[in-house]
Amino acid sequence: MKAGEEVSRLAWKGDGRRVFIWRMHNGRGFVRLSQYAGHLVEWQARDDDLLADDWIVHTVKRWV
């Protein structure tokens, strides 16, 4: 994510959710979740997500 790539979990079963860092013009960043149909929400991870080992990286980059 720090390199600008999106990640998701295999446990999410391909439903289109992806997590990435959203950078503001002032350099601040927020972790955002891209949900179904492109809706973006701020994301707060659960313990299950933080400790999971089934994360995958997608090749799309949001920023460099």
C-alpha positions, 0 to 999 in steps of 0.5 A: 500500500505504501508503494501506491498499490491496492490490496484485498483479502481472499476471504472477501471472495472477490466481491470487489473490495480493495484497500488503498492509501488515499493521499491528500494535496497536503501529503496526509493519507487515509486508508480507504476501502473501495466498495461495490460500484466504486463507492469509497469509504474510510476504512478501519480494520478489524483484528481479523483483517490485521492479522490475516495472511491471505492479503493479495496485491493488485497491480493498479496504482493510485499514486506514486 
